[in-house]
């Protein structure tokens, strides 16, 4: 079942939630009449499809005919009875907020016992009583006009916010959804009694008399609230604090990129508003246009000002190509989006600097209000652009436009398909199909009219449109976000809200687990989302009250576990069937290859036979490739399903409060199941309590197969089966004893790591330390290349050549290639534009050949960063040495990374020793080659730096300070507890433009001055056996401790989750493998080249390296020397292992 938060107060929304509640379409909610089932959640017959149909999500189908019933039915009671639970809550909320004593009493009973079912029933009875009370009707004069309301003071956005800041009270708090208000009497919103707006609605050049405009079908200047069906003249909720489009963080260094593309300009100051009476005075007839007014010609017949922006074509449209979500970072987005008045973390600088939470905490099914704001210039430009795109598309298809071009576009045209959606954080796409629920601002059904729109206002002085949309938090816990986008361009994200952490309270677990259980039983999907939701519930389970009763929730929890097991067993059956099918297809191709050669039979003659043979060979290769893709996909799906199920078991086993939810015998069963799981194999071992040869029995199987009570012998049986599987899959049994247990092994343990550390230092000194002689050679080669560049006259004067990479950062070897970069002067920054740089590099390559350079290679000149490869001959005491060189064009970020790593190497030489052994190990084990989809040396150095900055010394301080976040005052005198800064400084010196991405600013700050204090601090880590212990700890950490599924290797000041990177930078949240964030290009995943199978291989190598160290440390025989142990760890991979 999908979650169906409320729609248009009380009708429902689009997507996997509720519908708009009209007779013909909706969004899978619940109706309120005899046709209440089906798609939609509306009133009086608008709740479902026009014919009775099957309801979805939270709906139930009501098929009985009320008119055919012989029993007399109270229409008031029947109307309320057919209301859905969420509609009851929406209708009941206003009475609580208004202080109704009966409503407050019902709510207090719910707070006391937390029984939601009783609360819904009591609220339903209360609403029935309220419906039976006589209702007041507005007074009508003799002309059938409504008695004029008391004028409402019209305020601009800025003034509304100023009033909030001065603690001014409002009738409706901004975070409370508006109640259902009675329909206005006929004639109130007609053109006869509403003032009009002057021409140029969205034209900032024409000043408006009214600061805030409301949303009507043809937009008119009116008091705030009239366009919102507000008969009580209550000021509708204004924009949240800071709605005046707060500018992005100030960037002083680079003026052209102070504002990313599409970002709105800072709000202009607003003058005092006119009196309310002036707003009611007659105004000229409106044009309601966002286009300049045009004089109609004879060729253009009269038409309505409003157009439908759809493509008029009779042809079947081609399948659109996949468009990835763009503008994922808040700083790039033109709008702003708030959740209950909280801005996104990127703009919540005060909370960040004061260590306050930047995310919103919400209970399941609690009320949420999404508040959005967009600049009018953006809407104007987009509306014009969309019309031109659709017009051109129609002309290309040859169908032409079904109507002439519009003379005016209204604000409703500009806001058409504008949608606010509630998404799981990190969802890859926007749109109704990917959201929990999505709601369009404007009602697309012409029958409902603008009174069904969600609230929005226009502030001409602020040059922006803002509005609110009510939501409910999802039923299942986790992190969610609001997103603003157009449904016809869902890949363009207009705004993102803050993270909303949905956390159930003690009284919510029953309903949450009941909902997950119903999802399992509905079997609408493969069950993966329900399994993940269940694991999240178990992880979050932390009762606030020790005496809370969780009997019902416990039964639901166990039911969910059993249903999850059924899902996995079904997946196992599917995996086995698919595997057998793939093997049969491969066998058929193998048999076909073994048939006699057609050419040798001479059936077609020489020419025909050869051609036929080649065609069949090409077809066979294509079939084999397709089959292998199916095989890898089948294995991946089965692996992911097992991994998801294991997360449930892990959450149960690791939660110390879980005994309050589940009984002891059930926990014993789950612990036995989890004993069969091996994260290195990403698979469950065969169940020793199930006697079957069927491959699916690798899963734990039926609960009845597990004994209770579980004894040590039962656990040992599970461990034995797991070790047998590990020997088969991995080739070894991993050691799980941590490093502390190894180093505490008496004198032998201390001597073991002392000998290992001594061998590491010796290898580094003899093989990896770069001598002064090598540094001089590199400098001479660099100077010679720079001279050739200068003499070529191909580049602007002042162009320099700099060394970067392992040849300069301190983490390379004497034999490392020389990576060089052409540094173009800032005065000629446009040199790399329009292919000038590539052309100059091409000409430079010929000059290199003339200057005596050898093996000049220009194949990579078309790369993102052009590169020329060549060798420079160098004479070393009469012996010629060829220095391999790679020269790139304008690569300042590579120089920045080099400088950062060089500073780490300067303050902590121990880091270089560790890196040299790790790179030696990675190369020998064939996991250090990006061209083969494994990790680069740079990636391993970042992993080491991440590990050292998170590892702690005995005094609680990190082993390696984080240079990008360390407090400069502490760095100069590191004698106190470690401190970091709250935010990086932004100045002309620290902010640089990205060399290839437009409007992307890189903060290049890191601490690099006065390193003496940090050198002394890091010198305290250099104990006799420290390096050996750290090497073993590094392997252990990335083999067993690091959570690859949730976290990212990042040098930031906080833990970076994959969900955050998926939300902000479009990374895959479903990727369970390694992810490494670049220190400066935060959008770049250094490990993106690593494929899933190769990641498992790398993780296996981490465990194998640690297991070799642990086996030798715990061996009762004479241990090998430190040098021999390093050789054992770095044992070259065999040909058989390489093929596997």
KAGI-V350300 format. One record per backbone hydrogen bond with DSSP energy under -1.0 kcal/mol. NH is the residue of the N-H (numbers start at 1). CO is the residue of the C=O. Records with the same first field share a line. If there is no record, write none. Layout:
NH = CO  CO
This chain:
9 = 7
14 = 438
22 = 25
31 = 36
36 = 33
46 = 43
59 = 56
69 = 66
78 = 74
79 = 75
80 = 76
81 = 77
82 = 78
83 = 80
88 = 84
89 = 85
90 = 86
91 = 87
92 = 88
93 = 89
96 = 92
97 = 93
98 = 94
99 = 96
100 = 95
104 = 100
105 = 101
106 = 102
107 = 103
108 = 104
109 = 105
110 = 106
111 = 107
112 = 108
113 = 109
114 = 110
119 = 115
120 = 116
121 = 117
122 = 118
123 = 119
124 = 120
125 = 121
126 = 122
127 = 123
128 = 124
129 = 125
130 = 126
131 = 127
132 = 128
141 = 145
144 = 141
147 = 139
160 = 156
161 = 157
162 = 158
163 = 159
164 = 160
165 = 161
166 = 162
167 = 164
168 = 163
176 = 173
188 = 185
190 = 187
202 = 289
203 = 200
206 = 203
213 = 458
226 = 223
228 = 225
229 = 226
230 = 225
233 = 230
243 = 240
245 = 243
257 = 254
258 = 255
263 = 260
280 = 277
290 = 409
310 = 308
326 = 491
332 = 329
333 = 330
335 = 494
336 = 373
338 = 371
339 = 342
340 = 369
342 = 339
347 = 344
349 = 347
352 = 348
353 = 349
354 = 350
355 = 352
356 = 351
360 = 499
362 = 501
365 = 474
366 = 363
368 = 471
370 = 469
371 = 338
372 = 467
373 = 336
374 = 465
376 = 463
379 = 375
380 = 376
381 = 377
382 = 378
383 = 379
384 = 380
385 = 381
386 = 382
387 = 383
388 = 384
389 = 385
390 = 386
391 = 387
392 = 388
393 = 389
394 = 390
395 = 391
396 = 392
397 = 393
399 = 394
400 = 394
414 = 410
415 = 411
418 = 415
419 = 485
420 = 439
421 = 483
422 = 437
423 = 481
425 = 479
427 = 424
434 = 431
436 = 422
437 = 422
438 = 14
439 = 420
441 = 418
449 = 445
452 = 449
453 = 450
454 = 441
457 = 466
458 = 213
459 = 464
460 = 211
463 = 459
464 = 459
465 = 374
466 = 457
467 = 372
468 = 455
469 = 370
471 = 368
473 = 366
478 = 502
480 = 500
481 = 423
483 = 421
484 = 495
485 = 419
487 = 417
489 = 486
492 = 489
493 = 326
494 = 484
495 = 484
497 = 482
500 = 480
501 = 360
502 = 478
503 = 362
508 = 505
512 = 508
513 = 509
514 = 510
515 = 511
516 = 512
517 = 513
518 = 514
519 = 515
520 = 516
521 = 517
522 = 518
523 = 519
531 = 527
532 = 528
533 = 529
534 = 530
535 = 531
536 = 532
537 = 533
538 = 534
539 = 535
540 = 536
541 = 537
548 = 545
554 = 550
555 = 551
556 = 552
557 = 553
558 = 554
559 = 555
560 = 556
561 = 557
562 = 558
563 = 559
564 = 560
565 = 561
566 = 562
567 = 563
568 = 564
569 = 565
570 = 566
571 = 567
572 = 568
573 = 569
574 = 570
575 = 571
576 = 572
577 = 573
578 = 574
579 = 575
580 = 576
581 = 577
582 = 578
583 = 579
584 = 580
585 = 581
586 = 582
587 = 583
588 = 584
589 = 585
590 = 586
591 = 587
592 = 588
593 = 589
594 = 590
595 = 592
601 = 597
609 = 605
610 = 606
611 = 607
612 = 608
613 = 609
614 = 610
615 = 611
616 = 612
617 = 613
618 = 614
619 = 615
620 = 616
621 = 617
622 = 618
623 = 619
624 = 620
625 = 621
626 = 622
627 = 623
628 = 624
629 = 625
630 = 626
631 = 627
632 = 628
633 = 629
634 = 630
635 = 631
636 = 632
637 = 633
638 = 634
639 = 635
640 = 636
641 = 637
642 = 638
643 = 639
644 = 640
645 = 641
646 = 642
647 = 643
649 = 645
650 = 646
651 = 647
652 = 648
653 = 649
654 = 650
658 = 655
660 = 657
661 = 658
662 = 658
667 = 663
668 = 664
669 = 665
670 = 666
671 = 667
672 = 668
673 = 669
674 = 670
675 = 671
676 = 673
677 = 674
678 = 683
682 = 678
683 = 678
685 = 676
687 = 697
690 = 687
692 = 690
697 = 694
698 = 695
699 = 696
705 = 702
706 = 703
715 = 711
716 = 712
717 = 713
718 = 714
719 = 715
720 = 716
721 = 717
722 = 718
723 = 719
724 = 720
725 = 721
726 = 722
727 = 723
728 = 724
729 = 725
730 = 726
731 = 726
742 = 738
743 = 739
744 = 740
745 = 742
746 = 744
749 = 745
750 = 746
751 = 747
752 = 748
753 = 749
754 = 750
755 = 751
756 = 752
757 = 753
758 = 754
759 = 755
760 = 756
761 = 757
762 = 758
763 = 759
764 = 760
765 = 761
766 = 762
767 = 763
768 = 764
769 = 764
775 = 771
776 = 772
777 = 773
778 = 774
779 = 775
780 = 776
781 = 777
782 = 778
783 = 779
784 = 780
785 = 781
786 = 782
787 = 783
788 = 784
789 = 785
790 = 786
791 = 787
792 = 788
799 = 796
800 = 823
802 = 821
804 = 819
808 = 805
809 = 805
816 = 813
818 = 884
820 = 886
821 = 802
822 = 888
823 = 800
828 = 825
829 = 826
831 = 828
833 = 830
836 = 833
839 = 835
840 = 836
841 = 837
842 = 838
843 = 839
844 = 840
845 = 841
847 = 843
848 = 844
849 = 845
850 = 846
851 = 847
852 = 849
853 = 848
854 = 871
857 = 869
861 = 858
863 = 860
867 = 860
868 = 887
869 = 857
870 = 885
871 = 854
872 = 883
874 = 881
876 = 879
879 = 876
881 = 874
883 = 872
885 = 870
886 = 818
887 = 868
888 = 820
889 = 866
890 = 822
895 = 891
896 = 892
897 = 893
898 = 894
899 = 895
900 = 896
901 = 897
902 = 898
903 = 899
904 = 900
905 = 901
906 = 902
907 = 903
908 = 904
911 = 908
913 = 909
914 = 910
915 = 911
916 = 912
917 = 913
918 = 914
919 = 915
920 = 916
921 = 917
922 = 918
923 = 919
924 = 920
925 = 921
926 = 923
927 = 922
932 = 929
933 = 930
934 = 929
940 = 936
941 = 937
942 = 938
943 = 939
944 = 940
945 = 941
946 = 942
947 = 943
948 = 944
949 = 945
950 = 946
951 = 947
953 = 957
956 = 953
959 = 951
960 = 948
965 = 962
966 = 962
967 = 979
971 = 967
972 = 968
975 = 973
981 = 965
991 = 987
992 = 1002
994 = 1000
1000 = 997
1002 = 992
1004 = 990
1007 = 963
1015 = 1011
1016 = 1012
1017 = 1013
1018 = 1014
1019 = 1015
1021 = 1018
1022 = 1019
1023 = 1021
1029 = 1025
1030 = 1026
1031 = 1027
1032 = 1028
1033 = 1029
1034 = 1030
1035 = 1031
1036 = 1032
1037 = 1033
1038 = 1034
1040 = 1036
1042 = 1037
1044 = 1042
1047 = 1043
1048 = 1056
1049 = 1075
1058 = 1046
1061 = 1057
1062 = 1058
1063 = 1059
1064 = 1060
1065 = 1061
1067 = 1061
1077 = 1049
1078 = 1084
1082 = 1080
1084 = 1081
1086 = 1076
1088 = 1085
1090 = 1087
1091 = 933
1095 = 1091
1096 = 1092
1097 = 1093
1098 = 1094
1099 = 1095
1100 = 1096
1101 = 1097
1102 = 1098
1103 = 1099
1104 = 1100
1105 = 1101
1106 = 1102
1107 = 1103
1108 = 1104
1109 = 1105
1110 = 1106
1111 = 1107
1112 = 1108
1113 = 1109
1114 = 1110
1125 = 1121
1126 = 1122
1127 = 1123
1128 = 1124
1129 = 1125
1130 = 1126
1131 = 1128
1133 = 924
1138 = 1134
1139 = 1135
1140 = 1136
